Amino acid sequence: MNYANLITPLIGAGIGYVTNYIAVKMLFRPLRPIRIGNFKLPFTPGIIPKEKPRLAHAIGEVIGQRLVTKDGIEAMLLSEEVKNTIKSRISEALNNNNTTLYQFMIANLSEEKTDSLKENVTGEITTHITHSLMDANIDELLAGEIVKSIKEYFQGGLLAMMLNDSILNSIGTQIGKGIRNFLENNGENIIKPYVEKEYDKITELTLHEVKDFTEKNEIALEDILIHVYEYTIGNNIDKILSLIDVSQIAEEQINQMDVSELEKLILSVMKKELNAIVNLGALIGLILGLLNLVLT
């Protein structure tokens, strides 16, 4: 066997390997333009340092338009895994939290908004109670009970004979009207202080006590908060994403990266593929060397 014949293929393999190795290195090197006087050497800086802004913009566009989509983010945020994690964190936080509900609201809203919330909630409850009393015809019920008491009080006496059913019914009607008018004009003013008192009692409970209370009444507070979370995400995902320009964020982050950091990042993902390109150069060089040997 003539070993001299192997020199040409081996040289071809070496040239192919070195050429592709240099080509891969030139993706990242040099980091800055190299100048000799006023002349800038071609291919400096490397392709990635030179095209980093364009690369950052392209990656940002792909991430913002193809990867981080409304449907994808919504599906991720509403996945069972995420909801179970949130539920677990809520339960843990409530179990170890001695902050009162009022303190929690002050910390997460503001004193002004907390007071406004109290006014709105107690106002709604007061109005609901007042309307419920009127819808239940409480005026007729009370008037009927008063007329019944009058009849029982005067039963068997002389006055009872004078107070026939017609007169009593007329009295009852007037009493009923008076009660209804009183409720319409003064009901909320009378009921609201009691509602506010109960509201204050509730807001003085610690979050742990609120959780215990809901559990005793077979109400899972965590499930309620998860439903609120689902509703908030489902109805506000467009608004949330409109406030977050994912493409711009990704582009800025890449532009802020040092080129050496970007090189490490790319190599951590594509090192195997880039090495394959270098080795492929050696293989092609070897094959071309063998073909040259055969043809000559």
BELWO-V944680 format. One record per helix or strand of 3 or more residues. SS is the DSSP state (H for helix, E for strand). FROM is the first residue (numbers start at 1). LEN is the number of residues. If there is no record, write none. Layout:
BEGIN
ss = [SS SS]
from = [FROM FROM]
len = [LEN LEN]
END
This chain:
BEGIN
ss = [H H H H H H H H H H H H H H]
from = [3 47 52 70 80 101 111 138 158 165 207 221 246 259]
len = [23 4 16 8 16 8 25 16 5 39 10 22 11 37]
END
